[in-house]
Amino acid sequence: MNNETSSNDTSSPVFSCLTPDTVINAVEDATGERCTSLCRPLNSYINRVYEVGLAGGGFVIAKFYRPGRWGRDALQDEMDFLHELHEAEVPVVPPIPGNGGALLHDLSGIWFAVFPKKGGRPVDSPTRDEWVQLGRLIARVHAVGASRMPRDRIRLHPQHSSMEHLGYILGSGTVSSQFMDAYERTVREVIDLITPCFDGVETFRIHADCHFANILHRPDEGYHLLDFDDMAVGPAVQDLWMILPDRAARARDEINLFLEGYETFMSFPYDTLDLIEPLRAMRFIHYTAWCARQKADGKYARLPEDWGCDAFWRQEVNDLVTQREEILGVLDK
């Protein structure tokens, strides 16, 4: 849900000030810690992320957020959520408080935060016990997330987030003229179909981009949830479906184990499992908007070479039509 092409590419004017010296000085000013000359760029799509060495030993991670994507309030929402989770002893990686306790810092109009460096291994194929652990972890995140609403975070709802994404896609200049009408019509049909499914569904602060690349296992510490950059207000099931190995009907064992762990801390609304396929359709639309933003930004080396060609948009329309049939199958149960 984020993107950029090259983490060490500072040729984009918005990040042109991020020389190694500037990054090191910014970290020192924000944290009051002396740094070494080590400043190593890390992979990131839409932001700029650097590993910086500390003179006293160890490393921190400095994350510079692309201006224009999130406003200050939205970024503060991320920092506050992480801080609240850390205070509740939920295993996340919180920002390091800087001078005056600030979690978010300003460098010439670029907001940034500094985090401790955490090692670990990515999650691959969880065991049965690990599925239960994952359920407990996500429930603990949701228990904190439900305690209050954010200031300025996107709402995962067909008439909100999906319509916003569609508007961006259509205005981005990336849609093939041959498929413009078909794409818009198909997306609107999907949105109209799934909108009633969200009536009365409880929503609160969630991770919203919960897939295995954002879950780290640390020896003797268990699972840590990473990268809250895309936190949103949405239904609990959003933080389940992306880690499933298959569609819900073919992942019942994993769902049941996850929910066994989840219900240790939170009651799960079982009827919202029917939102998995609608949410998958919304993810299709979201991801297309994500790619369109990269194309428009001029930094699209990580997009497939044929992204945006006629064949691509034909496939997008076909995929949405297929997903609409999947949704109808769920609704007709």
KEROFI-922722 format. One line per 4 residues: number of its first residue (from 1); their letters; for each residue x, y, z of C-alpha. Coordinates in steps of 0.5 Angstrom, whole numbers, always signed. Each point is the difference from the previous one (the first is absolute). Layout:
BEGIN
NUM> A> X:Y:Z  ...
// end
This chain:
BEGIN
1> MNNE> +0:+0:+0  +6:+4:+0  +5:+1:-6  +6:+3:-3
5> TSSN> +5:-3:-4  +7:+1:+3  +1:+1:+7  +7:+4:-1
9> DTSS> -2:+4:-6  -1:+7:+2  +0:+3:-7  -8:+1:+1
13> PVFS> +0:+8:+2  -4:-2:+6  +5:-4:+3  +6:+4:-3
17> CLTP> +2:+3:+7  +1:-7:+3  +8:-1:+0  +3:-4:+5
21> DTVI> +3:+6:+4  -7:+3:+0  -3:-7:+2  +5:-1:+6
25> NAVE> -1:+7:+2  -7:-1:+0  +0:-6:+4  +5:+3:+5
29> DATG> -5:+7:+1  -6:-5:+1  +3:-4:+5  +6:+3:+3
33> ERCT> +4:-6:-1  +7:+1:-4  +0:-4:-6  +6:-4:-4
37> SLCR> +1:+2:-8  -4:-6:-1  -6:+1:-4  -3:-6:-4
41> PLNS> -6:+1:-5  -5:-6:+1  -6:-2:-5  -6:+4:+1
45> YINR> -5:+2:-6  -3:+6:+2  +4:+3:+5  +7:+0:+2
49> VYEV> +3:-4:+5  +7:+0:+3  +4:-4:+5  +5:+4:+4
53> GLAG> +5:-2:+5  +1:+3:+7  +6:+2:+3  -2:-4:+6
57> GGFV> -1:-6:-4  -6:-3:-3  -4:+3:-6  -7:+4:-1
61> IAKF> -4:+0:-6  -2:+7:-2  -6:+0:-5  -2:+6:-4
65> YRPG> -7:+1:-2  -2:+2:-7  -3:+7:+0  -7:+0:-3
69> RWGR> -2:-7:+2  -2:+1:+7  -1:+6:+4  +3:+2:+7
73> DALQ> -6:-3:+4  +0:-6:-4  +7:-1:+1  -1:+1:+8
77> DEMD> -5:-5:+0  +5:-5:-2  +5:+2:+5  -6:+0:+5
81> FLHE> -2:-6:-1  +7:-4:+0  +1:+4:+7  -7:-2:+3
85> LHEA> +2:-8:-3  +7:+1:+3  -3:+2:+7  -5:-6:+0
89> EVPV> +6:-4:-1  -2:-2:-7  +6:-3:-4  +1:+6:-5
93> VPPI> +5:+5:-2  -1:+6:+3  +3:+7:-2  +6:+3:+5
97> PGNG> -3:+6:+4  +5:+6:-2  +1:+6:+3  -6:+2:+4
101> GALL> -3:-7:-1  -2:+2:-7  -1:-6:-5  -1:+3:-6
105> HDLS> +6:+5:-3  +0:+5:-5  +6:+1:-5  -1:+6:-5
109> GIWF> -8:-3:-1  +2:-7:+0  -3:-4:+6  +4:-5:+3
113> AVFP> +1:-5:+6  +5:-4:+3  -1:-7:+2  +5:-5:+3
117> KKGG> +3:-6:-4  -3:-6:+1  +2:-7:-3  -4:-6:-1
121> RPVD> -2:-5:-6  -6:+1:-4  -6:-5:+1  -1:-5:-5
125> SPTR> -5:-6:+1  -3:+1:+7  -1:-7:+4  -6:-1:+4
129> DEWV> +2:+3:+6  +3:+6:-4  -7:+1:-3  -3:+1:+7
133> QLGR> +6:+5:+2  -1:+4:-6  -8:+0:+2  +2:+3:+7
137> LIAR> +5:+5:-3  -5:+3:-4  -6:+0:+5  +5:+4:+5
141> VHAV> +1:+5:-6  -7:+1:-1  -2:+0:+8  +5:+6:+0
145> GASR> -3:+3:-7  -7:+0:+2  +2:+4:+6  -1:+7:-4
149> MPRD> -1:+2:-7  +6:+3:-4  +0:+8:-2  +1:-1:-8
153> RIRL> +1:-7:-2  -4:-3:-6  -6:-5:+1  +0:-6:-4
157> HPQH> -7:+0:-3  -2:-1:-7  -3:+7:+0  +6:+3:+3
161> SSME> +6:-3:-1  -2:-4:-7  -3:+6:-3  +6:+5:+2
165> HLGY> +4:-5:-3  -4:-1:-6  +0:+8:-1  +7:+0:+0
169> ILGS> +1:-6:-5  -5:+4:-5  +4:+6:+1  +7:-2:+0
173> GTVS> +1:-1:-8  +2:-7:+1  -6:-4:-3  -1:-2:-7
177> SQFM> -5:+4:-4  -2:-7:-3  -2:-2:+7  -2:+6:+4
181> DAYE> -7:-1:+0  +0:-7:+1  +5:+0:+6  -4:+6:+3
185> RTVR> -7:-4:-1  +3:-6:+3  +3:+3:+6  -7:+4:+2
189> EVID> -4:-6:-1  +5:-4:+5  -1:+6:+5  -7:+0:-1
193> LITP> -1:-7:+1  +5:+0:+7  -2:+6:+3  -7:-3:+4
197> CFDG> +5:-5:+3  +3:+5:+4  -6:+3:+3  +0:+0:+8
201> VETF> +7:-3:+0  +5:+2:+6  +6:+3:-2  +6:+3:+3
205> RIHA> +7:+1:+0  +4:-6:-4  +6:-1:-3  -3:-1:-7
209> DCHF> +6:-3:-4  +1:-6:+4  +4:-5:-4  +6:-4:+2
213> ANIL> +5:+5:-3  -2:+4:+6  +0:-5:+5  +7:-2:+3
217> HRPD> +2:-6:+5  +5:+2:+5  +3:-6:+4  -3:+0:+7
221> EGYH> -4:+5:-1  -5:-2:-5  -4:+4:-6  +1:+7:-1
225> LLDF> -5:+4:-4  +4:+5:-5  -2:+6:-4  -6:+4:+2
229> DDMA> +1:+5:-6  -7:-2:-2  -4:-1:+6  -7:+2:-1
233> VGPA> -7:-1:+3  -3:-6:-2  -3:-7:+2  +4:-5:+4
237> VQDL> +0:-5:-6  +4:+4:-4  +6:-2:+4  -1:-7:-1
241> WMIL> -2:-1:-7  +7:+2:-3  +4:-5:+4  -5:-6:-2
245> PDRA> +4:-5:-5  -7:-1:-4  -7:+3:-1  -4:-1:+6
249> ARAR> -4:-6:-2  +7:-4:-1  +3:+3:+7  -5:-2:+5
253> DEIN> +6:-3:+5  +4:+6:-1  -6:+5:+2  -2:-4:+6
257> LFLE> +7:-1:+3  +1:+8:-1  -7:+1:+3  +1:-4:+6
261> GYET> +6:+4:+1  -4:+7:-1  -5:-2:+5  +5:+0:+5
265> FMSF> -1:+7:+0  -5:+3:-4  -7:-3:-3  +0:-1:-7
269> PYDT> -6:+2:-4  +0:-7:-4  -5:+3:-5  +5:+4:-3
273> LDLI> +4:-6:-3  -5:+2:-6  +4:+6:-1  +6:-3:-2
277> EPLR> -2:-1:-7  -2:+8:+0  +6:+2:+3  +4:-4:-5
281> AMRF> -3:+4:-6  +1:+6:+4  +7:-2:+0  +1:-1:-7
285> IHYT> -3:+8:-1  +5:+2:+5  +6:-3:-3  -2:+3:-7
289> AWCA> +0:+7:+3  +6:-2:+4  +4:-1:-7  -3:+5:-3
293> RQKA> +3:+5:+5  +7:-3:-1  -1:+1:-8  -3:+7:+1
297> DGKY> +6:+2:+5  +5:-3:-6  +3:-5:+5  -2:-6:-3
301> ARLP> +6:-5:-1  -3:-5:+4  -7:+0:-3  +0:-6:-6
305> EDWG> +2:+3:-7  -7:-1:-2  -4:+3:+5  -5:+5:-3
309> CDAF> +0:-3:-7  -6:-3:-3  +1:-7:+2  +1:+2:+7
313> WRQE> -7:+4:+1  -4:-6:-4  +3:-4:+6  -2:+5:+5
317> VNDL> -7:+0:-3  +0:-8:+0  +2:-1:+7  -5:+5:+3
321> VTQR> -5:-4:-4  +2:-6:+3  +1:+2:+7  -7:+3:-1
325> EEIL> -3:-7:-1  +4:-2:+6  -4:+5:+4  -6:-2:-3
329> GVLD> +1:-7:+2  +1:+2:+7  -6:+4:+0  -4:-5:-3
333> K> +2:-5:+6
// end
